[in-house]
Amino acid sequence: LTVFLMMPIRSLQNPILDWGNPETLGALLKSVTRASYSGTLDLLSLNYAVGQNFLDNIGIYLAHIGRDFGVWGGVLAVVGGVMMFQSHRALFWFAGGMLAVSGPLFLFMANMPPNPHAVAIVEAAFVAPDMMMAVFIGFGLTVFSARTGWRKIFLSIFSVLLVVQMAGGHLRASRRGNFYTRDYCENMFRSAPKSAVMVFHEDVQLFSLWHRQLMEGKRRDISLVSLGLSSAPWYWDMMARWGTPRVTPVSLKESGGWTAMKQACLLYTSDAADEEDSV
């Protein structure tokens, strides 16, 4: 909750990226509930029947457990759950309930399709159930390490498995050799004419270009516009502080938005006789 408490404090400083401008209680509630910027990715699940993708998502999460915790991690979690139920009944129901809500229930409500883009979105929410998994695994470790005769053998095997798991996790998590985003931004900026207005829908491409322009100072002559945020007044207020060319604030999600944007971006010479003379 301290993250939410920090939001209005930071917003009052008018940072470069002031998402939702949560300076007031009402704006803060809109940011926390996504009311001030939702309406794109959230609609993916509406194309499917309720619960249609649940089993696929459960399979994805179980594969994540086996890959990132290891099969031995799953075994320790089961053993730890049994021990916790026997010795710490209240903690078992708390951790189990948190795991059920943040894991299966969340996946059921999300109902996201099992494609790479949607999976990447859902995987970002695996941190919460993983924390509960870690609690169960911790109890499972105590079962084996408490046995005096097996203690040294178990800790030796566990140490080896942990190192192997960490090495595999590092290879999957490392992005040191991934230059797709850098090359994409470089190619987009190289191909864009001077004072271009570029409109983007997907967040990864847009945020990457924002970083290159606002933090690294590349192509400050270009206007980078978010299609999904164009209907939010706070977005245009934030953009006005960037020092990049101003664009007439119009909602590209409403009828006539694109026409208004194109008309606002056309510059007519003073002696233009007709539309063919426009620049």
PyMOL commands that set and color helices and strands:
alter all, ss='L'
color gray80, all
select helices_A, chain A and resi 2-11+25-32+41-47+54-68+71-87+89-110+116-123+127-145+151-173+180-191+203-215+233-239+257-265+275-277
alter helices_A, ss='H'
color red, helices_A
select strands_A, chain A and resi 197-200+223-226
alter strands_A, ss='S'
color yellow, strands_A
deselect
rebuild
show_as cartoon
